[in-house]
Amino acid sequence: RFLAGPNWRLQTICDALHVFLEFTGHWDEWLSLNEKAEERAVHEGDFFEAGWRALQAGRVHRLRHNASAVLACADHAREYWARTKSPGYPGTQAGAREEGDMHTLRGKGHALRREYARAITCFEMALSILTPNHRASRDYTSALNGLADAERHSGNFQRADKLYLEALSIAKQIDSTNDIAAYTGNLAALAIDRKDFALAESLARQALELARKVGRQESIAADYRRLCEALAGQGRLNEARENAVRAEEIYERLGSSYLPYLQLSRLLLGPSTGS
């Protein structure tokens, strides 16, 4: 029914549903809707919305750790938005927000390939573009968080900590509970890398409580996974195993690439010895 109606309504529906579809784990539906709406926008000559649909499709591929598809979607978004700046284009022109988000998506694609130097360059480019007018926004904190992830995976823990805290501070300013949960969870991951398992447990529990409030399934699973690692690091294997099972159940529903990792982790923890 959405596809049979006018293009503007289809694009509006995509914007209205994307949080629901992402948070509840309906990733197949989210991807399909955006891909079809991208085709429709191109057919209608609406390259501004075509760029957003490509970007949203790339975000689904990022959740599934498909780096090549993420980078391809970033390329498509860039090409569409460049066309909005052509002389005589009748629709909305892409601006700093669109360009910044495109570089952020590209950075996340390179990060999935563990090309952290390239990822850092993309995230820093996104931040430089977004800083003048979009600093207090989710677009900006997403780039900050991506940069922090790349620095953490590169072993630059001190800079990663500073960046996560900056992203968390802005998320609190704009009252984004989802982002507060996400960045608190990433600070837990950083504490695990530093082998500060007691701090990691505390942060993961805070993040999990917030993630449950907003209902984002991928974040809930990630926090269970971090709790598993933090508890295992303290020798509390039964509790760790319980959280691994909870994470595994969600990742299986999502079709996440983390599922084999959780299954292996649970095997390494060994059988339950009772409470």
N, C-alpha and C positions, 0 to 999 in steps of 0.2 A: 504493500500500500504506500509506503514511504517513497519507493522508487517510481511509482506511477504518478505521483504528484509533482508539483513544480520544484525546480531546483532549490529555490530559496528555502522552502520548507524542509527538504531533505537535509540541507546543510545545517539548518537550525536544530533538527532532530539529532544529528551527529554531535553537535556541541552539547545538547541537553542530556544525552545519554552516556557520554564517554566516562564520566566519573562512576556512575552506577555500574556500567559494564566492566570497567577495570577493577573496581573494589570488590565486586561480587564474584570475580573470576570468570566472567563470560567472555573470555578472550577471543574465542572463535567468532562469536557474533560481532564483537567489537571490530575485529580485523575485516570481516566480510563486509560489514556496513560501510566502513571507511574506504575500502577498495572500490566498492560499487559507486559510492558517492564521489570518489575521485574521478572515476571514468565519466560520470554524469557531469561533473563540473567542467571537465576538459571539453566535453561535447558542447556544453553551453557557453564556452569561452570564459568561464569564471575561474581564472587562474589563481586568484587570491584564495578562494576556498579549496581549490585543488591542492594548493600547497599545504594547507592545514590538514587535509585528509591524508596526504602523503606522510606528514609529520606524525599524525596519530597512528597510522599503520606502522611506522617505524618504532613507535613506543611499544606496540604489542610485540614486535620482533625482538626488542631489547629485553622484555620480560622473559622471552623464550631463548635468550642468548644466541640469536641468529645474527651474528655480526655483519655478514655480507648483505643481508636484507636490510638491516638498519642503515648501513652506509648508502645502499641504493635508494632508500626512501629519502635520506637527507639530500641526495643528488636531485631527486625528482622535485622536492620542495624548493630547492635553490633554483632550478630551472623554471618552475612555474612562477615563483615570485619575481624572478628577473623579467618575465614577460609582462608583469603588471606595471613595470616602469617604462614600457615601450610607449612612444608617442601615440596619443590617441586611444590608449586603453580606457575603456568606459567604466571600469569598476574600481574597487578600492586598491590602492597601491600598498605593497608590502613596505614595512618600515623597520625600525630598530628591533622591535620585539620579535618579528618574524626572522630576521637575520640572526639575532642572538640565539633564538631557540634552534635554528637550523645548525649552528655551530655546536650547541650543546648536544644535540642528537648525534652529530658526527663524532664528537668526543666520546660519547658512550659506545659508539660502534668500535672505535679504536681501542677503548678500554677492554671491551669484550675479547679483542684479539691480543690483549696484553701488550699493546703498543702504547705504553704509558706516556712516553715523550710526546708522541703525536696527540694523544688525548689531552695532555696538559696544555699544549699549544691551542687546541680547539676551545677548551674551557676558558682559557685566559682571553682568547679573542671574543668569546661570547660575553664575558664580564666587561670587557672594555667597551663593547657596543651597548650593553644594557645599563651601564653605570649612570650615564647622564640623566635618564628619565625613568628608568625602571628598577632602581635599586631596591625599593620596598615592594617587591613582587615575588611571586612563586617562580617566575622565569629566572630571576636573578639567583634565588636560593638554590634552584635546581643546578645551575651552572657552578655555583660555589660548592655544592655537595658533590657534583661530579669531579671537580678539581680535587677536593679532599680525598675522594675515593682513589683517584689516580696517584696522589701523593702517598697515601697509605700503602697501596700495593707496591709503590716504588721504595718503600722503607723509610719515607720521610715523615715519621710519626709526629714530630713536633709541629710541622706546618699543617699536617692533616688535622691535628687537634684544634689549631687556631681557626682553620677554615670551617670545620664542623660547628664550632662554637659561634662563629659569625653567622652561619646559616641558621642555626638554632635561634639566635637572638632576633634575627629578622622575622623568622617564622612566628615567634611569640609576639612581635610588634604588630604583625598583620593578622594575628589570631588564627593561624592555620593549624588546627589540631593534627591533621594528617601529616604535615611536614614536621611538626614538633615531635611526633612519634617516630617518623623516619630518621630524623637526624639524631635523636636520642639513641635509637637502635644502632646507628652507625658509630656513635661514640662507644657503645658497648662492644662493637666489633673491634674498634681500635684498642680498647682495654684488653680484649682477648689476645690481640697481636702482641701487646706489651706484657702478657701473662699476669695481668692484674685481675685475677678471676673474681675476687670479691666485688670489686668495682663493676666489672662486667655484668655480674649477676644483678646488682642493684639497678644499673642502667637498663638492662634488658627487661626487668620487671616493670620499670616505669614506662618503657616504650610499649610493652605488651598491653598494659592497662589502657593507654591512649589508643593504640591500634584497634583494640576491641570496641572502643567507643565509636570510631568512625567506620568500623567493619571492613577494613581493607584486608582481604584474605592473604595476599602476598606478604604484607607487613607482619601480620599475626604469625604466619609460618616462619618468617625470618627471625622473629623474636623468640619463638620456641626453639629454633635451631641455635641461636646464640645462648639461650639459657642452658641448652644441652651442653654446649662447649664450656660455658663458665662453670657449671656444676661438675662436669667431668674433670676439669682442671683442679677442682677442690677435693676430688676423690669421692664425690657423692654420686656414685654411678647409678643407683636405682632411680634417683630423681632425674638424672641426666637422660636415662633411657625413656622415662615417661614423657619428657619433653620432645625427645627425638621422634617418638611414635606420633605425638600430636602434630609435629611439623610434617612428618611423612604423609599423614592422612590428607593434609591440605595440599601439599605439593603434588600428590597423586591426582587430586581433583583438578588442579590447575594445569597439569601436564608440564610441570616445571622441570628444568634441567637439574635442579637441586635434588630431585628424588633419588637418583643413584648414590649421591653423596650421603644422604641421610640413611639409606639402607645399609651402606657400608659402615657408617658410624655406629649404627645400632648393633651390627654384628661385632664390631670391635669392642663395644661395651660389654658384650657377653650376656648370658642369661640372667634373669632376675634372681636375686638371692633372698627376696622377701623383705618386708619392712622391719 
